[in-house]
Amino acid sequence: MDDREWMYTGRSSKGECTDEWIAKTQAFLKQAFANTKGVPTTFCPCAVCDNRKRQTEVVMGKHLVRNGFTENYTRWTRHGEAVDRVRDEVVRQRIQAFDDDAGVGDMLDDYGEAHFNDVPREEELEATGKGLL
């Protein structure tokens, strides 16, 4: 996923936008409407519409300048990014988190308790006279 910090740092609350924000927002609009297959509207990701209302490209551009992007919309699943890619990234993160620790210490403790708690310790054997010698 590309760095999408520009979506939130390139536009002030007064609607003033950096050149980067304008250029990347225009690229976003182009991508979003390239995937509409001839339909003149798509979901507007502005903070007010929140990907719930469909707008034309012109109206959506005005909304984004006026309202900014909806919070945390850094994966453009409604605008051409594959949902499977998002799912794969989530699964990959979970696997990585599992691999980092994987609970190996807990598993070894559980194994030890399950298999060795019933076996008398050497001190116990000596005390009862049932030592190995």
C-alpha positions as CSV (number, residue, x, y, z in Angstrom):
1,M,0.0,0.0,0.0
2,D,1.3,3.4,-0.9
3,D,1.9,6.0,1.9
4,R,-1.4,7.7,2.3
5,E,-0.5,10.2,5.0
6,W,-0.9,13.0,2.5
7,M,-4.7,12.5,2.6
8,Y,-4.8,13.9,6.1
9,T,-1.8,16.2,6.3
10,G,-2.0,17.9,3.0
11,R,-5.3,19.7,3.7
12,S,-6.1,22.2,6.4
13,S,-9.4,22.5,8.2
14,K,-9.9,25.8,6.2
15,G,-9.8,23.8,3.0
16,E,-6.3,25.0,2.0
17,C,-4.5,22.2,0.2
18,T,-0.9,21.5,-0.7
19,D,0.2,20.9,-4.2
20,E,0.8,17.2,-3.3
21,W,-2.7,16.8,-1.9
22,I,-4.2,18.3,-5.0
23,A,-2.2,16.1,-7.4
24,K,-2.8,12.9,-5.4
25,T,-6.5,13.6,-4.9
26,Q,-6.8,14.1,-8.7
27,A,-5.0,10.8,-9.2
28,F,-7.4,9.2,-6.7
29,L,-10.4,10.6,-8.5
30,K,-9.1,9.3,-11.8
31,Q,-8.5,5.8,-10.4
32,A,-11.9,5.8,-8.6
33,F,-13.9,6.6,-11.7
34,A,-11.8,4.4,-14.0
35,N,-13.3,1.4,-12.1
36,T,-17.0,2.5,-12.3
37,K,-17.5,0.8,-15.7
38,G,-19.5,3.7,-17.2
39,V,-21.6,4.5,-14.2
40,P,-21.4,8.3,-13.6
41,T,-21.2,8.1,-9.8
42,T,-19.4,6.2,-7.1
43,F,-19.1,6.3,-3.3
44,C,-17.8,9.6,-2.0
45,P,-15.0,9.2,0.5
46,C,-15.3,12.7,2.0
47,A,-15.7,13.1,5.7
48,V,-19.4,13.9,5.4
49,C,-20.5,11.2,2.8
50,D,-18.2,8.6,4.5
51,N,-18.4,6.2,1.5
52,R,-22.2,6.0,1.9
53,K,-23.4,8.4,-0.8
54,R,-22.7,8.2,-4.5
55,Q,-21.4,11.4,-6.2
56,T,-20.2,12.4,-9.6
57,E,-16.4,13.0,-10.0
58,V,-16.9,16.8,-10.0
59,V,-19.0,16.8,-6.9
60,M,-16.7,14.3,-5.1
61,G,-13.7,16.6,-5.9
62,K,-15.5,19.5,-4.3
63,H,-16.5,17.5,-1.3
64,L,-12.9,16.3,-0.7
65,V,-11.6,19.9,-0.9
66,R,-14.4,21.1,1.5
67,N,-14.6,18.2,3.9
68,G,-11.4,16.2,3.5
69,F,-11.2,12.4,3.3
70,T,-13.2,10.2,5.8
71,E,-11.1,9.2,8.7
72,N,-8.7,6.2,8.3
73,Y,-9.7,5.5,4.6
74,T,-6.2,4.5,3.6
75,R,-7.3,1.3,1.9
76,W,-9.4,2.3,-1.1
77,T,-11.6,-0.8,-1.2
78,R,-14.5,1.1,-2.5
79,H,-12.4,2.7,-5.2
80,G,-10.5,0.0,-7.0
81,E,-8.2,-1.7,-4.5
82,A,-8.9,-5.4,-4.2
83,V,-10.5,-6.5,-1.0
84,D,-8.5,-9.7,-1.2
85,R,-5.3,-7.7,-1.0
86,V,-6.6,-6.1,2.2
87,R,-7.5,-9.5,3.7
88,D,-4.1,-11.0,2.7
89,E,-2.4,-8.1,4.5
90,V,-4.4,-8.7,7.7
91,V,-3.8,-12.4,7.6
92,R,-0.1,-11.8,7.0
93,Q,0.0,-9.4,10.0
94,R,-1.7,-12.0,12.2
95,I,0.7,-14.7,11.1
96,Q,3.7,-12.5,11.8
97,A,2.4,-11.6,15.3
98,F,1.8,-15.3,15.9
99,D,5.3,-16.2,14.7
100,D,6.9,-13.5,16.8
101,D,6.1,-15.4,20.0
102,A,3.8,-18.2,19.0
103,G,3.3,-19.1,22.6
104,V,6.1,-21.6,22.6
105,G,7.0,-20.9,26.2
106,D,3.4,-21.5,27.2
107,M,3.2,-24.7,25.2
108,L,6.3,-26.1,26.8
109,D,5.0,-25.3,30.2
110,D,1.7,-27.0,29.4
111,Y,3.5,-30.0,28.0
112,G,5.7,-30.2,31.1
113,E,2.7,-30.0,33.5
114,A,0.8,-32.6,31.5
115,H,3.6,-35.1,31.3
116,F,5.8,-34.6,34.2
117,N,3.6,-33.6,37.2
118,D,2.6,-37.2,37.8
119,V,6.2,-38.5,37.7
120,P,7.7,-38.4,41.2
121,R,10.7,-36.2,41.6
122,E,14.1,-37.7,42.6
123,E,13.8,-36.2,46.1
124,E,10.4,-37.8,46.6
125,L,11.7,-41.2,45.4
126,E,14.7,-41.0,47.9
127,A,12.4,-40.0,50.7
128,T,10.2,-43.0,50.2
129,G,13.1,-45.3,49.7
130,K,12.1,-46.0,46.1
131,G,15.2,-44.4,44.6
132,L,16.7,-45.6,41.4
133,L,19.7,-47.0,43.1
